[in-house]
Amino acid sequence: MRWCIWILLLVALSGCGVGIRQKASPEGSLTIIVHFPPKRVIPSEAQRIRVLVSGQGLAQPLEKVAERPSPEGSEVRITFINVPIGPKTVTVTAEDQYGTQRAIAIAETNISAGQKTTVTVELALTNLVSVTGRLINIRTAQPAANVTVKVVDRQSVSLNDGFFAVTNVPEGEHLLTISSPEYRGYSKSIIVSVPLTDLGELPVLPSQLMEPPDAPDF
């Protein structure tokens, strides 16, 4: 009799488990073919491909990065599995070594349950530039680290070796601003042009130094 009671309890618990088990969300797969047409030259500094998938059912975009296989006339295929169903936006960027988007493509698609969806995109050039340089303490001739460098609304912080790279800056004439608690800030007008604007070595003045003037020549 006792074993019958245990069997009934197990059956009841199993039934409760089935009742609270959530049904898996329907999903599909998505393959993005990134096309480099031979007649369009995507600059050689666009070294890697970044693919973002956003839209219905995704709290955060799905992301994958792939290396560019050859300078032109090639394809990159990137596949996502277990993608929630519904409309999705695919954003593909070809980036330089610093992360500037040198070419971009955007496509809309829809994921169906249990289906394989393929999207082909063709990259188009942007006018975005990486602005690089190296900050040097004018008093010690040593690299200046942890200094904020800003161009338009984009900014970077210099590394231990003084190097900085401000990414995704539109080409044209802009104001470069340098600021830090340890160094005296200043601004300077610069011309930004594709594919890369290297400002070379830029001097910065320790904050306790009153001379020379705020904006050193460079």
N, C-alpha and C positions, 0 to 999 in steps of 0.2 A: 504493500500500500504506500509505504514511504517513497519508494522509487517512482511511483506514479505521480506523486505530488511534485517531486523534483523535475520530472519531465514536463509537467504542466507549467512550472515556473520558468523553465528554460524556453519553452515555446512562447510564453507571454513576453519574456524579455526580448527575445528575437523579434517578435512582432513590434515591440516598442522601438527597437533599433531601426527597423525598416521604415517605421513611420517618421522618424526624425532625420533620416538620411536625406541630404539635399541632392537633388538631381543635378548632374553635371551640366554646366552651361554648354550649349552647342557651339562648336568651333570649326574652323577650316584652316587651310594653309594659304600662304601668300608668297609668291616669288616675284621679285623685282629685277628686271633686266635693265641695267644701266648701259646705254648705247653711246659710244664715241664714234660719230660718223667721220669717215676719212676726209670729207670736205670741210669739216669744221675743226680747227685746231684748238683743243683745250690745252692751256699752257702746261709746260712740263713740270712746273712747281706744284701743280695740283696732284699731290702724291697719293692721297688716300680718299676713299669714298665712304661717306657716312650716310646711313639710311635711317630715317625715323618714321615710325608708323603710329599715328594717333587717331582717336575717334571713339565711337560708341563702344562701351565695354572695357575701355582701357583707362585706369586711373593715372598711369604714367605711360608715356610713349615707349614703344618697343624700339630698340636701337641695336644696330650692328655696324661694324667698321671693317672695310676690306681694302687691301692695297690695290692700286691701279696696276693692271697687268702690263700695259705698254703705252707709249706716248699717244697713239691715235689709232683709229680704226679697229677698236676692240670692244669687248663686252664684259661686264661684271654681272654675275647672277648671285643674288642674295635671297635666301628663303627663310621665312618665319613659319613655324608650325604652331598649332594650338592657338590660333588667333580668334578672338571672340567675333561672332557674326555681327553684321551691321556695316554702315558706311565708315570708310577710313580715308585718311589723308596721308599720302606718301610724300615725304620730303627727302630729296637726295642732294647732297652737296659734295663737291670735289674740293678738298681742303689742301692748303699748303702745309709745310712742316710745323707752322705755328698755330694752325687752326682757322686761318682766314678762308672764307668761302669764295673760292675763285670761280666756281661755276655752280649752278643750281638748277634743279628741276622739281616740279610739284605736280602730283597727279591725284585724282580722286578715284576710289574704287569701292566695291561692296563685297563683303565676305559672306558666303553662304555656308550653311552647316554641311560638313563632310565633303566640301568641294575644294578643288585646287584652283586658286585664282592667280593669274599672271598679269603683271603690269609692266609695260615697256616705257621707259622715259628717256628723253634726250636732253643732255645738259646744255645750258646756255651760259655764256660768260657774264660775270658781274663786274662792277667797277670798284670792288673792295680790295684793300691793300693791307699788308702787314707793315707796321712802322716799328723798326728796331733801332737799337743803339746801346751804348754802354755808359753808365754814369760813373764819373771819377771825382773823388774828393780833391778839390783844387789845392788843399793845404798839405795833404799827405801823399797825393798821387796814387792812392789806393782806391779800389772799387767801392762804390757807395751802394749799400744794400738797403732793402726795405723802404725805398723811395717810390712814391706814387707818381706815375707818368700818365697824363690824360690827354687824349686828342678827341675833340667833339664830345660824345657821350661814352666813349670807350676808354678803358684804362687798364694799366698793368702795374705790377710792383717789381722793382728791380731785384734780381737774385744776388746771391753772395758774391758773384763775380761782377756785379754791376749791370749785367745784361737785362734788357727788357724787350718785350714784344707786345705792342698794342695791335690787336687783331680787328678785322672787319671795319676798317676806316675807309670811308668813301674818298675817292681821289679828288684832289682840289686843294685849295689853300685853307689851312685850318690853324687854330691856336693850340700850341703844345704847352701844357702846364705841368710844372714839377712842384711837388709839395712833400714835406716830411717834417716831423717834429725836430729832427736832428740837423736838418739843412734848411737854408733860406730858400723859400719858394720863388719862382719866377715864371714868366710866360714868354713865348716866342712864336712868331708866325712861321709856319713851315709849308712847303709845297709837297703834297702827297701824290705820287703817281704809281701806276701799276708797272710791273707786278710786285715790287718791293721797294720800300723807301728806307734806306739805312742811314741813320743820322750820325753814325760813327761815335766817337767819344764826346760826351757832353760833360762839362765841368759843373759841379755843385759846390756851394759854399757852406761850411759849417755854420750853424745858426748863431753861435757866439761871435762870429766874425763880422765886424761892421764894415770893413773894406776888403776887397773892392766892391763896386756897385752890385745891386741886386741881380741884374741880368748880365752874366758874363758873355763875352762874344764867342760865338761858335759858328 
